[in-house]
Amino acid sequence: MADHDVRPGIEADMGDGDAWPEIRRKVAAADIVLISTPTWVGHMSSVAQRVVERLNAEQSETDDEGRPGMFGKVGVVAVVGNEDGAHKITADLFQSLNDIGFTIPAQGGTYWNGEAMKGGDYQDLDETPEAVASTNATLVRNAVHLAEVLGKQQYPAS
């Protein structure tokens, strides 16, 4: 998202030059959507917040049966950083994704936080810590399973 001109706002298209409509098409075509964010001062990045704001427009979009457009899609979260805040960020993103219509699988969040007030980036690790690798694998298994279930049997229409 940081590499695209995604305008602020809560509409599906914020006008000329807005990159969101093409990204939105990819989200609509996906079975599983991952929002990954660094931890900035204990909060999600402004880029992740922008994604949530733009996804907010989906609450008014419905399919042919009247279900919200994101129903039947799985939402998962990954958080990295070198400070505390991963649980709060995950909770905030889960609630936002759920409000928009995504379904959250069991253990659908993963995170890595380095030691507080120290340098270090997840991408610079020599290897993924075993606890993180195990959590990542569980997230993937559960998200794929849930997407397969929802693909076979969608939520009922109102």
C-alpha positions in Angstrom: 0.0 0.0 0.0 2.8 2.4 0.8 3.9 2.2 -2.9 0.5 3.3 -4.2 -1.3 6.6 -4.2 -4.3 5.6 -2.0 -6.2 8.7 -1.1 -7.7 9.4 2.3 -11.4 8.9 2.6 -14.1 6.2 3.0 -15.4 6.0 -0.5 -14.6 3.2 -3.0 -13.1 5.8 -5.4 -11.7 9.1 -4.2 -11.2 10.5 -7.7 -8.6 10.9 -10.4 -5.3 9.2 -9.6 -6.6 7.2 -6.7 -5.0 3.7 -6.7 -7.6 2.2 -4.4 -10.1 1.1 -7.1 -7.6 -1.4 -8.6 -6.5 -2.6 -5.1 -10.2 -3.0 -4.2 -10.7 -5.2 -7.2 -7.9 -7.5 -6.0 -9.4 -7.6 -2.4 -12.8 -8.4 -3.9 -11.2 -11.3 -5.9 -9.3 -12.7 -2.9 -10.5 -15.4 -0.5 -8.0 -14.4 2.2 -6.9 -10.8 3.0 -3.8 -10.1 5.1 -3.2 -6.7 6.7 0.4 -6.5 7.9 1.6 -3.5 9.7 4.6 -2.3 11.8 4.0 -1.1 15.3 4.5 2.7 15.5 4.4 4.1 19.0 2.1 1.2 20.1 -0.3 1.7 17.2 -0.8 0.4 13.6 0.9 2.4 10.9 -1.0 5.2 9.1 -0.9 3.0 6.0 -2.8 0.2 7.7 -5.2 2.7 9.1 -5.8 4.1 5.5 -6.6 0.5 4.3 -9.2 0.2 7.1 -10.7 3.5 6.2 -10.9 2.6 2.5 -12.4 -0.8 3.3 -15.0 1.0 5.3 -16.8 1.8 2.0 -17.5 -1.9 1.7 -20.0 -1.8 4.4 -22.6 -0.3 2.0 -21.7 -2.7 -0.9 -23.8 -5.9 -1.2 -23.9 -9.0 -3.4 -27.0 -10.0 -5.4 -28.5 -11.6 -2.3 -28.1 -8.6 -0.1 -25.1 -9.8 1.9 -22.2 -7.3 2.5 -19.6 -7.6 -0.2 -16.8 -8.9 2.0 -18.9 -11.7 3.6 -17.3 -15.0 2.9 -13.8 -13.5 2.9 -11.2 -14.4 5.6 -9.3 -11.6 7.3 -5.9 -12.2 9.0 -3.4 -9.8 10.6 0.4 -9.7 11.0 2.2 -7.2 13.2 6.0 -6.5 13.5 7.9 -4.0 15.5 10.4 -3.4 18.3 8.0 -2.3 20.9 4.8 -3.4 22.6 1.4 -3.0 21.1 0.8 -6.1 18.9 -2.2 -7.3 20.8 -3.9 -4.0 20.7 -3.2 -3.5 17.0 -4.5 -7.0 16.2 -7.6 -6.4 18.3 -8.3 -3.1 16.5 -7.8 -4.7 13.1 -9.9 -7.7 13.9 -12.8 -5.5 15.0 -12.5 -3.4 11.9 -12.3 -6.4 9.5 -15.2 -8.0 11.3 -17.3 -4.8 11.0 -16.6 -4.7 7.3 -17.8 -8.4 6.9 -14.6 -10.4 7.0 -14.5 -13.6 9.1 -11.5 -14.0 11.4 -10.2 -17.6 11.9 -9.1 -19.0 15.2 -5.6 -17.7 15.9 -5.8 -15.4 12.9 -3.2 -13.0 14.1 0.6 -13.3 14.3 3.3 -10.9 15.5 6.9 -10.4 16.2 8.1 -7.7 18.5 11.8 -7.2 19.2 13.1 -6.0 22.5 11.7 -2.6 23.5 14.0 0.4 23.0 16.4 -1.7 21.0 17.1 -1.7 17.3 16.2 -4.6 15.1 13.8 -5.5 12.3 12.0 -8.8 11.6 13.3 -8.7 8.0 16.9 -8.6 9.3 16.6 -11.8 11.4 18.8 -14.7 10.4 15.8 -17.0 10.9 12.2 -16.8 12.0 11.9 -17.6 15.7 10.2 -21.0 16.3 7.3 -19.5 18.2 6.6 -17.1 15.4 7.0 -19.7 12.7 4.6 -22.0 14.5 2.1 -19.3 14.9 2.4 -18.3 11.2 1.8 -21.9 10.2 -1.3 -22.1 12.4 -2.6 -18.9 11.0 -2.2 -20.1 7.4 -3.8 -23.5 8.1 -6.8 -22.0 9.9 -7.3 -19.2 7.3 -7.1 -21.7 4.4 -9.5 -24.1 6.2 -12.0 -21.3 6.9 -11.8 -19.9 3.3 -12.5 -23.4 2.0 -15.5 -23.8 4.3 -16.9 -20.4 3.3 -16.2 -21.1 -0.3 -18.5 -24.2 -0.1 -21.2 -22.6 2.1 -21.6 -18.9 2.1 -23.3 -17.1 5.0 -27.1 -17.0 4.6 -28.7 -14.0 2.9 -31.1 -11.9 4.9 
